[in-house]
C-alpha cells in the first residue's frame, strides 16, 4: 500500500476565511452504475468551457461527443464503458474553483468511492430515472444508490445533492421527478441524511446542469437553481481548529547544523489534523508518552508560522525526543509539568490513547469479515495490528434496521469491536474525522479490506 507525502506547498496562516464559498469545493459524483456520473462531469466541464478544443476533439466519434470519455481515462474503462478508479478533474467559474472526483458505481469498486468520499466537501448522487418504476409513487431505489448515500452519511460529507438524471428519456418527466423526489426525501429523512437539494437534470442534453434550459418552460415543475449554481453556494468542510492539537508525524528531517530554522534539532513534518500549533505549546508524543514544548513551527518555506488544522507544518521541539514516522504529537494537559528527562510527572494528553475500539465499518473485501481475524490498521501514519473481537450488528440498507450478525459480507455496513496491539489516540468520528478513522488492510495480500469509523 502506497503512502503519499502530504506536505503541501500552501502557506499556513492559521486564519480561516470567513467566506468559505470562495474556497475550492471538493465534491464527488456517485450512485449506481450507468446512472450518468461521468457524462454529468463531462457536461460540467464542457458547458463551463473548461475543456480544450483538442481534448474535446479526441472524444468525438462520428460527429458525436462522448462526454464520459473526458473522465474515463483507463483503457479498461473505455473498453467496458464503466468507471473503475476515481478520476479527478478540475474546473472553475467566475466565482469558484472545483475539484471533482468521479466515483465508480459498481459494488466491487465501492472501496474507491469510499476513498474519494472521505476527502469530499459535497457529493452529487445521481439517480437514473429510466431504471426505476417512476410511474409508482412508492418505487424502490437501487441498492447502490442507498448504499452510497449511507456511506456519505457515515463519512460526514456535509452536503448531499440528489440529481435525478435522464428525465429527457421518460414519457412523463414531471411525474417521474415528483415520485422519485418524494422517495429520495423519505429515504433521506429515515436515514438522517441532510440533503442540500433534489433537482432534475439531463446530463446528456445539458438541461439544468450549467444552464437552466428546459425548466424555464416548467420542465418537471422545477423552478430552483441549476446544479452548478447549487455547487457554487455549498460550504466546504470546516477545519477542526477548535479541538486540541493532534499532529500525525509523517516525515522526520534530520537536523542540520547549518540550518537556523531547526535550531540544530530535528524537524517533524506533517499536516495538522486538529487544533493549531505554535511556539510554547505543551505536547505529548504518543505512544511513548514523552512530553516537551514546541520551540518553533515552520511552513514549507521554513518561515515561522502558527499553523492550524488542515495545513502542513514542520515542528521543532525544545529537546531531542525519540519521535518517528507514525507517532502523534498531541496537546498535553495544561497542568502537566515537563521534567528534564522528557517525561511528565502526570503523563497524559488531550487525546487519550486506547487499545479498544468500537467502530462502524464499511466492509470492502471480497472475503467476509468474521471475529478472530487479524488485520493491519492504519491510523494517521501509524500501522498497528488489529484483531476483530466481535461482529455486533449489520445495517440492512433496504429497511435501515440494525440486525444481529456474526459476519459482514462484502459491501456491508456494520458495527464491530476491535482490539489493537498498541494504543492509539482515537476519538469518535463525529468529533474528529482525522482521529476517528482507520483503514483495515489484509495482512497477506495488503489490499484495503475496510474503512472503520470510531463510534
KERO-849106 format. One line per 8 residues: number of its first residue (from 0); for each residue x, y, z of C-alpha. Coordinates in pm, whole numbers, plus 50000, padded with zeros to 5 digits. Layout:
NUM	X,Y,Z ~ ...
END
This chain:
0	50000,50000,50000 ~ 50149,50334,49894 ~ 50171,50617,50145 ~ 50194,50958,49985 ~ 50369,51252,50143 ~ 50109,51521,50207 ~ 50332,51814,50297 ~ 50182,52072,50067
8	50319,52396,49925 ~ 50042,52604,50074 ~ 50115,52887,50312 ~ 49963,52827,50655 ~ 49842,53147,50812 ~ 49632,52990,51084 ~ 49344,53219,50986 ~ 49039,53063,50820
16	48847,53251,50553 ~ 48503,53364,50665 ~ 48367,53333,50311 ~ 48419,52963,50252 ~ 48231,52975,49920 ~ 48546,53137,49783 ~ 48740,52824,49875 ~ 48776,52543,49621
24	48498,52288,49664 ~ 48597,51922,49651 ~ 48298,51711,49552 ~ 48229,51366,49411 ~ 47965,51214,49188 ~ 47833,50875,49297 ~ 47536,50644,49267 ~ 47461,50321,49084
32	47640,50202,48772 ~ 47546,50373,48443 ~ 47349,50648,48616 ~ 47540,50906,48412 ~ 47809,51022,48655 ~ 48091,51051,48402 ~ 47859,51215,48149 ~ 47748,51470,48408
40	48108,51567,48484 ~ 48181,51589,48113 ~ 47883,51821,48074 ~ 48005,52041,48362 ~ 48349,52063,48204 ~ 48222,52137,47852 ~ 47948,52385,47941 ~ 48175,52572,48184
48	48428,52595,47898 ~ 48695,52405,48092 ~ 48788,52167,47808 ~ 49040,52249,47536 ~ 48929,52204,47177 ~ 49188,51935,47100 ~ 49079,51737,47408 ~ 48716,51769,47302
56	48803,51653,46952 ~ 48971,51346,47098 ~ 48644,51221,47250 ~ 48431,51289,46941 ~ 48326,50988,46737 ~ 48137,51025,46407 ~ 48027,51375,46497 ~ 47901,51274,46844
64	48082,51379,47160 ~ 48108,51107,47425 ~ 48124,51321,47740 ~ 48203,51021,47963 ~ 48540,50980,47793 ~ 48653,51310,47943 ~ 48685,51132,48280 ~ 48715,50762,48192
72	49085,50758,48114 ~ 49182,50394,48177 ~ 49179,50166,47873 ~ 48964,49915,48063 ~ 48713,50190,48140 ~ 48686,50293,47776 ~ 48660,49933,47655 ~ 48386,49840,47904
80	48213,50177,47924 ~ 48235,50186,48304 ~ 48424,50380,48571 ~ 48670,50172,48773 ~ 48903,50410,48953 ~ 48831,50756,49088 ~ 48911,51018,48824 ~ 48979,51374,48942
88	48910,51673,48723 ~ 48945,52047,48787 ~ 48743,52341,48662 ~ 48647,52687,48775 ~ 48383,52951,48724 ~ 48399,53324,48785 ~ 48306,53271,49149 ~ 48468,52941,49248
96	48715,52661,49180 ~ 48615,52294,49188 ~ 48785,51957,49229 ~ 48563,51673,49105 ~ 48601,51305,49189 ~ 48418,51068,48954 ~ 48348,50765,49175 ~ 48265,50422,49027
104	47917,50279,49066 ~ 47990,49904,49063 ~ 47968,49730,49400 ~ 48312,49573,49358 ~ 48467,49920,49338 ~ 48291,50061,49646 ~ 48630,50100,49818 ~ 48729,50356,49554
112	48410,50551,49622 ~ 48482,50548,49998 ~ 48833,50680,49935 ~ 48701,50974,49734 ~ 48414,51049,49974 ~ 48643,51061,50278 ~ 48801,51381,50144 ~ 48490,51540,49991
120	48309,51857,50093 ~ 47997,51756,49899 ~ 47853,51474,49691 ~ 47617,51461,49396 ~ 47423,51133,49400 ~ 47299,51051,49050 ~ 46966,50868,49020 ~ 46875,50721,48679
128	46501,50773,48627 ~ 46487,50515,48346 ~ 46590,50232,48582 ~ 46310,50296,48828 ~ 45935,50229,48820 ~ 45880,50603,48808 ~ 45504,50569,48748 ~ 45474,50431,49105
136	45485,50682,49392 ~ 45617,50404,49618 ~ 45901,50299,49387 ~ 46216,50123,49515 ~ 46556,50291,49488 ~ 46851,50092,49357 ~ 47062,49926,49630 ~ 47379,50108,49528
144	47202,50444,49546 ~ 47104,50367,49904 ~ 47447,50225,49991 ~ 47639,50523,49857 ~ 47408,50766,50037 ~ 47452,50582,50368 ~ 47830,50582,50321 ~ 47823,50958,50262
152	47637,50998,50592 ~ 47886,50775,50777 ~ 48178,50969,50631 ~ 48025,51300,50740 ~ 48012,51451,50393 ~ 47848,51786,50479 ~ 47637,51842,50166 ~ 47449,51578,49967
160	47272,51670,49643 ~ 47038,51425,49465 ~ 47032,51476,49089 ~ 46756,51282,48912 ~ 46907,51214,48569 ~ 46787,51101,48225 ~ 46446,51265,48263 ~ 46467,51352,47896
168	46421,50980,47823 ~ 46094,50919,48010 ~ 45741,50979,47884 ~ 45627,51200,48173 ~ 45932,51370,48327 ~ 45727,51582,48569 ~ 45557,51278,48722 ~ 45882,51082,48727
176	46065,51360,48909 ~ 45783,51412,49159 ~ 45770,51042,49251 ~ 46148,50993,49267 ~ 46196,51314,49467 ~ 45935,51201,49720 ~ 46105,50864,49771 ~ 46451,51024,49798
184	46332,51273,50058 ~ 46162,51000,50262 ~ 46473,50781,50248 ~ 46700,51069,50348 ~ 46475,51157,50640 ~ 46466,50798,50768 ~ 46844,50765,50731 ~ 46918,51101,50890
192	47085,51238,50576 ~ 47080,51616,50542 ~ 47020,51694,50175 ~ 47119,52023,50016 ~ 46887,51982,49716 ~ 46693,51740,49495 ~ 46679,51855,49135 ~ 46605,51719,48784
200	46883,51709,48524 ~ 46969,51568,48187 ~ 47345,51526,48172 ~ 47329,51420,47806 ~ 47125,51721,47693 ~ 47275,51962,47946 ~ 46940,52059,48095 ~ 46965,52213,48440
208	47335,52131,48476 ~ 47509,52459,48396 ~ 47223,52642,48226 ~ 46852,52626,48307 ~ 46747,52500,47965 ~ 46413,52326,47950 ~ 46298,52402,48303 ~ 46241,52766,48209
216	45928,52634,48039 ~ 45827,52444,48354 ~ 46030,52131,48290 ~ 45945,51885,48568 ~ 45782,52166,48762 ~ 46122,52266,48899 ~ 46197,52635,48947 ~ 46513,52616,49157
224	46880,52681,49075 ~ 47087,52472,48836 ~ 47333,52213,48962 ~ 47629,52444,48907 ~ 47458,52726,49096 ~ 47398,52489,49387 ~ 47761,52377,49385 ~ 47880,52738,49385
232	47685,52802,49706 ~ 47785,52494,49910 ~ 48020,52532,50209 ~ 48349,52346,50243 ~ 48414,52106,50530 ~ 48501,52316,50835 ~ 48852,52273,50971 ~ 48874,52114,51315
240	49052,52416,51456 ~ 48859,52437,51783 ~ 48978,52095,51904 ~ 49303,52026,52093 ~ 49617,51979,51886 ~ 49670,51648,51706 ~ 49958,51616,51460 ~ 50049,51285,51287
248	50422,51274,51214 ~ 50476,51187,50850 ~ 50842,51263,50791 ~ 51140,51333,51017 ~ 51403,51571,50884 ~ 51745,51515,51035 ~ 51889,51821,51200 ~ 52139,52033,51019
256	52395,52244,51200 ~ 52380,52496,50917 ~ 52003,52544,50944 ~ 51898,52825,51175 ~ 51529,52733,51132 ~ 51568,52396,51305 ~ 51793,52533,51579 ~ 52014,52226,51541
264	51728,51984,51611 ~ 51518,51751,51402 ~ 51207,51881,51229 ~ 50887,51675,51238 ~ 50681,51730,50925 ~ 50316,51653,50862 ~ 49973,51809,50839 ~ 49796,51942,51145
272	49489,51723,51196 ~ 49311,51921,51469 ~ 49365,52243,51661 ~ 49668,52462,51599 ~ 50034,52463,51696 ~ 50278,52740,51773 ~ 50582,52810,51990 ~ 50521,52737,52356
280	50261,52464,52301 ~ 50298,52183,52554 ~ 50283,51848,52377 ~ 50285,51476,52445 ~ 50430,51226,52198 ~ 50220,50911,52157 ~ 50262,50623,52211 ~ 50579,50688,52416
288	50417,50944,52649 ~ 50719,51177,52636 ~ 50646,51545,52686 ~ 50807,51859,52553 ~ 50738,52216,52450 ~ 50721,52334,52090 ~ 51017,52560,52024 ~ 50940,52655,51666
296	50687,52592,51389 ~ 50774,52650,51023 ~ 50590,52629,50693 ~ 50707,52481,50361 ~ 50929,52786,50303 ~ 51077,52743,50652 ~ 50911,53064,50766 ~ 50783,53074,51126
304	50407,53035,51147 ~ 50124,52946,51383 ~ 49965,52663,51186 ~ 49605,52547,51214 ~ 49424,52227,51119 ~ 49435,52133,50753 ~ 49774,52291,50683 ~ 50121,52141,50666
312	50393,52229,50913 ~ 50734,52142,51050 ~ 50760,52125,51428 ~ 51081,52172,51626 ~ 51075,52070,51994 ~ 51274,52222,52279 ~ 51451,51891,52340 ~ 51552,51582,52146
320	51295,51304,52184 ~ 51256,50964,52021 ~ 50993,51054,51761 ~ 50947,50875,51430 ~ 50702,50846,51143 ~ 50363,50725,51267 ~ 50387,50889,51610 ~ 50132,51150,51714
328	50223,51488,51862 ~ 49920,51594,52066 ~ 49836,51866,52314 ~ 49940,51789,52670 ~ 49716,51881,52964 ~ 49785,52236,53073 ~ 49873,52113,53424 ~ 50126,51853,53309
336	50483,51953,53407 ~ 50775,51860,53185 ~ 51082,51706,53350 ~ 51437,51722,53224 ~ 51414,51362,53104 ~ 51116,51446,52882 ~ 50861,51252,53088 ~ 50596,51443,53278
344	50509,51360,53639 ~ 50147,51324,53528 ~ 50177,51180,53177 ~ 49873,51219,52959 ~ 49734,51407,52666 ~ 49425,51591,52550 ~ 49361,51287,52325 ~ 49382,50976,52549
352	49514,50665,52376 ~ 49319,50339,52374 ~ 49352,49980,52251 ~ 48979,49901,52250 ~ 48780,50036,51956 ~ 48407,50025,51882 ~ 48364,50113,51518 ~ 48116,50138,51236
360	48274,49973,50935 ~ 48216,49968,50561 ~ 48344,49623,50468 ~ 48505,49628,50123 ~ 48687,49294,50098 ~ 48555,49004,49892 ~ 48614,48775,50190 ~ 48363,48815,50473
368	48465,48980,50799 ~ 48449,48738,51092 ~ 48556,48754,51455 ~ 48912,48642,51527 ~ 49071,48774,51208 ~ 49377,48999,51240 ~ 49440,49295,51009 ~ 49675,49586,50980
376	49508,49908,51092 ~ 49628,50244,50959 ~ 49556,50540,51186 ~ 49712,50863,51068 ~ 50051,50733,50954 ~ 50079,50460,51217 ~ 50037,50089,51143 ~ 49918,49862,51424
384	49783,49507,51433 ~ 49407,49491,51496 ~ 49207,49183,51593 ~ 48833,49163,51533 ~ 48689,49078,51875 ~ 48325,49070,51773 ~ 48084,49149,51492 ~ 47800,49324,51674
392	47542,49401,51407 ~ 47479,49475,51041 ~ 47282,49761,50884 ~ 47009,49650,50643 ~ 47040,49906,50363 ~ 46684,49839,50245 ~ 46499,49877,50576 ~ 46770,50071,50767
400	46718,49823,51052 ~ 47013,49709,51264 ~ 47032,49330,51263 ~ 47237,49091,51474 ~ 47519,48938,51272 ~ 47816,48706,51313 ~ 47989,48819,50992 ~ 47984,49100,50738
408	47975,49023,50368 ~ 48140,49237,50101 ~ 47996,49590,50076 ~ 47813,49554,50407 ~ 47792,49823,50672 ~ 47807,49711,51033 ~ 47928,49758,51388 ~ 48236,49574,51519
416	48473,49569,51817 ~ 48850,49581,51762 ~ 49144,49507,51992 ~ 49466,49684,51891 ~ 49821,49567,51958 ~ 49921,49923,52053 ~ 49722,50215,52189 ~ 49629,50499,51952
424	49473,50843,52016 ~ 49135,50754,51865 ~ 48830,50977,51901 ~ 48469,50937,51786 ~ 48445,51011,51415 ~ 48160,51255,51475 ~ 48403,51467,51679 ~ 48708,51436,51454
432	48740,51294,51106 ~ 49117,51268,51138 ~ 49138,51083,51468 ~ 48818,50885,51424 ~ 48901,50696,51106 ~ 49102,50380,51044 ~ 49171,50166,50740 ~ 49191,49788,50779
440	49434,49615,50543 ~ 49466,49242,50477 ~ 49796,49119,50622 ~ 49853,48865,50343 ~ 49773,49050,50020 ~ 49790,49411,50152 ~ 49454,49502,49999 ~ 49231,49757,50168
448	48967,49549,50346 ~ 48752,49801,50528 ~ 48703,50160,50638 ~ 48634,50187,51012 ~ 48488,50489,51189 ~ 48523,50512,51566 ~ 48189,50522,51745
END
